[in-house]
Amino acid sequence: MEIIDVIDVIVNSVKNIKLSSILDILVVSYIFYKSYILIKETRAEQLLKGIIFIIILIPISKLLNLEMLYWILSNTITIGVLSLIIIFQPEIRRALEHIGRSAFNDKHILEDEETMEKVITEIVNAVYNLSKSKTGALIVIERLTGLGETINTGVKLDALVSSALLENIFVVNTPLHDGATIIRNDRIVSAGCFLPLTSNNNLNKTLGTRHRAAIGLSENSDGIIIVVSEETGVVSLAVNGNLTRNYDKDKLKDILIRIIRKSKSKKSNFRERVVTWMKKTKNNK
């Protein structure tokens, strides 16, 4: 009889759950999940662990009548909110930029398939000609995150993407060779740009300034950054804070096309789901 009563309580509880409550739980869970992904493997992750440890210690110190420890911990949390905003400033900025790169963003990257393949082919040809001659290069492909501030640090060009122009930009001892070249859609918008260096201290010590700059920009935007090593000619790719190396010509072209197609596909699918949900909601009313 008791088991039946328990089952009845569970069934009634499930029946009383509103759709809005389920949606609320899903949204909050998604926010916590995305927040964790954003701080994962950064110094913010270690700081967060320290904060959680302090929060756990507060009720324990209260329970054990450790008045001095309780007072210190309580006041640390009270005055720590402003400090957290300052400490987590890079992560908060990344989170807000991530929200801004929503599916409703009107900015498109190489929407036309033919143009996309043509631009990527020109970029890849230039990269591997530079690689053969061991000419250092740093090429940024802008996606949804606007790189206006970075573009303004260089010399604006506004020229169609071509392998010949890209190769000429990075010729050693020319005025623009030592910075980054930024590509927006099918145009080279600026060259000789300065990129922010990564603050990650766990990177391989052999990585030079170009590679650290590529990782730094990829941590603060969704841009695709291609690096050609001046010492070895090795081609690397920085995306979302991660650097992968040793790309051959076909592999680089394939990965660039897949990254751009994937971002467009996710955006399109999300919009379709939202429109469908809005129509269903309207019809139900």
C-alpha positions as CSV (number, residue, x, y, z in Angstrom):
1,M,0.0,0.0,0.0
2,E,2.8,2.4,0.9
3,I,4.5,1.7,-2.5
4,I,1.3,2.5,-4.3
5,D,1.0,5.8,-2.4
6,V,4.5,6.8,-3.3
7,I,3.8,6.0,-7.0
8,D,0.6,8.1,-6.8
9,V,2.6,11.0,-5.4
10,I,5.2,10.8,-8.1
11,V,2.5,10.5,-10.9
12,N,0.6,13.5,-9.5
13,S,3.9,15.5,-9.2
14,V,4.7,14.8,-12.8
15,K,1.3,15.8,-13.9
16,N,1.6,19.1,-12.1
17,I,4.8,20.0,-13.8
18,K,4.3,22.9,-16.2
19,L,5.9,23.2,-19.6
20,S,7.3,26.6,-18.4
21,S,9.1,24.9,-15.5
22,I,10.7,22.3,-17.8
23,L,11.8,25.1,-20.1
24,D,13.1,27.1,-17.2
25,I,15.2,24.1,-16.0
26,L,16.6,23.4,-19.5
27,V,17.6,27.1,-20.0
28,V,19.3,27.4,-16.6
29,S,21.1,24.0,-17.2
30,Y,22.2,25.2,-20.7
31,I,23.6,28.4,-19.2
32,F,25.6,26.6,-16.5
33,Y,26.9,24.1,-19.2
34,K,28.0,26.9,-21.6
35,S,29.5,28.8,-18.7
36,Y,31.6,25.7,-17.7
37,I,32.7,25.2,-21.3
38,L,33.8,28.9,-21.6
39,I,36.0,28.7,-18.4
40,K,37.2,25.1,-18.9
41,E,41.0,24.7,-18.9
42,T,41.5,28.5,-18.2
43,R,42.8,30.1,-15.0
44,A,39.2,31.0,-14.2
45,E,38.5,27.3,-13.7
46,Q,41.0,27.2,-10.8
47,L,39.6,30.4,-9.3
48,L,36.1,29.0,-9.5
49,K,37.3,25.9,-7.6
50,G,38.7,28.2,-4.9
51,I,35.5,30.1,-4.6
52,I,33.4,26.9,-4.3
53,F,35.9,25.7,-1.6
54,I,35.3,28.9,0.4
55,I,31.5,28.6,0.1
56,I,31.6,25.1,1.4
57,L,33.9,26.1,4.3
58,I,31.4,28.9,5.5
59,P,28.6,26.6,6.8
60,I,31.2,24.1,8.2
61,S,33.0,26.9,10.2
62,K,29.6,28.0,11.5
63,L,28.6,24.5,12.5
64,L,31.9,24.0,14.3
65,N,31.7,27.4,16.0
66,L,34.9,28.6,14.4
67,E,33.9,32.3,14.8
68,M,37.0,33.9,13.5
69,L,37.2,31.7,10.4
70,Y,33.5,32.2,9.8
71,W,33.8,36.0,10.0
72,I,36.8,36.1,7.6
73,L,35.1,33.8,5.1
74,S,31.8,35.6,5.2
75,N,33.4,39.0,4.7
76,T,35.6,37.7,1.9
77,I,32.5,36.6,0.0
78,T,30.7,39.9,0.8
79,I,33.4,42.1,-0.6
80,G,34.5,39.6,-3.2
81,V,31.8,40.3,-5.8
82,L,33.5,43.3,-7.3
83,S,36.9,41.5,-7.2
84,L,35.4,38.6,-9.1
85,I,34.2,40.9,-11.9
86,I,37.7,42.3,-12.2
87,I,39.4,38.9,-12.0
88,F,37.0,37.3,-14.5
89,Q,36.9,40.2,-16.9
90,P,38.4,38.3,-19.8
91,E,36.0,35.4,-19.3
92,I,33.0,37.7,-18.9
93,R,33.9,39.4,-22.1
94,R,34.2,36.1,-23.9
95,A,30.8,35.0,-22.6
96,L,29.1,38.2,-23.8
97,E,30.8,38.0,-27.2
98,H,29.6,34.3,-27.4
99,I,26.0,35.5,-26.7
100,G,26.4,38.1,-29.4
101,R,27.4,35.5,-31.9
102,S,23.9,34.2,-31.9
103,A,21.9,32.6,-34.7
104,F,20.2,35.9,-35.3
105,N,23.4,37.7,-36.2
106,D,22.9,39.3,-39.6
107,K,26.6,39.0,-40.5
108,H,27.4,36.2,-43.0
109,I,30.6,34.7,-44.0
110,L,31.0,33.4,-47.6
111,E,27.4,32.5,-48.0
112,D,27.8,31.6,-51.6
113,E,29.4,28.1,-52.0
114,E,31.3,28.9,-55.1
115,T,32.8,32.1,-53.7
116,M,33.7,30.3,-50.5
117,E,35.7,27.6,-52.3
118,K,37.4,30.1,-54.5
119,V,38.5,32.3,-51.5
120,I,39.7,29.3,-49.6
121,T,41.6,27.9,-52.6
122,E,43.4,31.3,-53.0
123,I,44.3,31.4,-49.2
124,V,45.5,27.8,-49.2
125,N,47.7,28.3,-52.3
126,A,49.3,31.4,-50.8
127,V,49.9,29.6,-47.5
128,Y,51.7,26.7,-49.1
129,N,53.8,28.9,-51.3
130,L,54.8,30.8,-48.2
131,S,55.4,27.5,-46.4
132,K,57.8,26.2,-49.2
133,S,59.9,29.3,-48.9
134,K,59.7,29.4,-45.1
135,T,58.2,32.8,-45.1
136,G,56.4,33.6,-41.8
137,A,52.7,34.5,-42.1
138,L,49.6,35.2,-40.0
139,I,46.2,35.2,-41.7
140,V,42.9,35.7,-40.0
141,I,39.5,34.7,-41.5
142,E,36.8,36.7,-39.7
143,R,33.5,35.0,-38.9
144,L,30.7,36.3,-36.7
145,T,32.8,38.2,-34.1
146,G,33.6,41.6,-35.5
147,L,37.4,42.4,-35.6
148,G,37.0,46.1,-36.2
149,E,39.4,47.1,-33.3
150,T,42.1,44.7,-34.7
151,I,41.6,45.9,-38.2
152,N,42.2,49.5,-37.2
153,T,45.6,48.6,-35.8
154,G,46.9,47.8,-39.4
155,V,46.8,49.3,-42.9
156,K,43.4,49.0,-44.6
157,L,43.5,47.5,-48.0
158,D,40.0,46.4,-49.1
159,A,41.2,44.2,-51.9
160,L,39.9,40.9,-53.4
161,V,41.5,37.8,-51.9
162,S,44.2,36.4,-54.2
163,S,47.2,34.2,-53.5
164,A,49.6,36.6,-55.3
165,L,48.6,39.6,-53.0
166,L,48.8,37.5,-49.8
167,E,52.2,36.3,-50.8
168,N,53.4,39.8,-51.5
169,I,52.1,41.1,-48.2
170,F,54.4,38.7,-46.3
171,V,57.6,39.2,-48.2
172,V,60.4,39.7,-45.7
173,N,61.4,43.2,-44.8
174,T,58.3,44.8,-46.4
175,P,56.3,47.2,-44.2
176,L,53.3,44.8,-43.6
177,H,55.0,41.4,-43.4
178,D,55.3,41.3,-39.6
179,G,51.7,41.7,-38.6
180,A,48.4,39.8,-39.3
181,T,46.4,40.0,-42.5
182,I,42.6,40.0,-41.9
183,I,40.1,38.6,-44.4
184,R,36.4,39.4,-44.3
185,N,34.2,37.4,-46.7
186,D,36.1,37.6,-50.1
187,R,38.2,40.7,-49.3
188,I,41.5,41.4,-47.6
189,V,40.4,44.3,-45.4
190,S,43.7,45.0,-43.5
191,A,47.3,44.0,-43.2
192,G,50.1,44.5,-40.6
193,C,47.6,44.2,-37.7
194,F,48.5,43.6,-34.1
195,L,46.9,40.6,-32.3
196,P,46.6,40.1,-28.6
197,L,49.0,37.5,-27.2
198,T,47.6,34.6,-25.2
199,S,48.0,34.6,-21.4
200,N,48.1,30.8,-21.3
201,N,51.4,29.7,-19.6
202,N,51.0,26.0,-20.4
203,L,51.8,26.3,-24.1
204,N,54.9,24.7,-25.6
205,K,57.9,27.0,-25.0
206,T,59.0,26.6,-28.6
207,L,56.0,28.4,-29.9
208,G,56.9,31.9,-31.2
209,T,55.1,35.2,-31.1
210,R,53.0,34.5,-34.2
211,H,51.6,31.3,-32.7
212,R,50.9,33.0,-29.4
213,A,49.1,35.9,-31.1
214,A,47.0,33.4,-33.2
215,I,45.9,31.6,-30.0
216,G,45.3,34.9,-28.3
217,L,42.9,36.2,-31.0
218,S,41.1,32.8,-31.2
219,E,40.5,33.0,-27.4
220,N,38.7,36.3,-27.8
221,S,36.8,35.6,-31.1
222,D,35.5,32.9,-33.4
223,G,38.0,33.8,-36.1
224,I,40.1,31.2,-37.9
225,I,43.8,32.0,-37.7
226,I,46.4,30.4,-40.0
227,V,50.1,30.5,-39.1
228,V,53.1,29.7,-41.2
229,S,56.3,29.2,-39.2
230,E,59.2,31.3,-40.3
231,E,61.7,28.7,-38.9
232,T,60.2,25.5,-40.2
233,G,57.5,26.4,-42.7
234,V,55.0,24.3,-40.7
235,V,51.4,25.3,-41.1
236,S,49.2,25.7,-38.0
237,L,45.6,26.5,-37.3
238,A,44.1,28.3,-34.2
239,V,40.4,28.0,-33.5
240,N,38.6,28.6,-30.2
241,G,41.8,28.9,-28.2
242,N,43.2,25.6,-29.6
243,L,46.3,25.3,-31.9
244,T,46.7,22.4,-34.2
245,R,49.8,21.9,-36.4
246,N,51.3,20.1,-39.4
247,Y,48.6,20.7,-42.0
248,D,49.2,19.6,-45.5
249,K,47.5,21.5,-48.4
250,D,44.5,19.2,-48.9
251,K,43.9,18.8,-45.1
252,L,44.0,22.6,-44.6
253,K,41.5,23.3,-47.4
254,D,39.2,20.5,-46.2
255,I,39.2,21.7,-42.5
256,L,38.6,25.4,-43.5
257,I,35.6,24.4,-45.7
258,R,34.1,22.2,-43.0
259,I,34.5,24.8,-40.3
260,I,32.7,27.5,-42.3
261,R,30.0,25.1,-43.5
262,K,29.4,23.8,-40.0
263,S,28.9,27.3,-38.6
264,K,26.5,28.2,-41.4
265,S,24.6,24.9,-40.9
266,K,24.2,25.4,-37.2
267,K,22.9,28.9,-37.7
268,S,20.4,27.9,-40.3
269,N,19.1,24.9,-38.3
270,F,18.7,27.1,-35.1
271,R,16.7,29.7,-37.0
272,E,14.4,27.0,-38.5
273,R,13.8,25.5,-35.1
274,V,12.9,28.9,-33.6
275,V,10.5,29.7,-36.4
276,T,8.8,26.3,-36.1
277,W,8.5,26.7,-32.3
278,M,7.0,30.2,-32.7
279,K,4.5,29.0,-35.3
280,K,3.4,26.1,-33.0
281,T,3.0,28.4,-30.0
282,K,0.9,30.8,-32.1
283,N,-1.3,27.9,-33.3
284,N,-1.8,26.6,-29.8
285,K,-3.1,29.9,-28.7
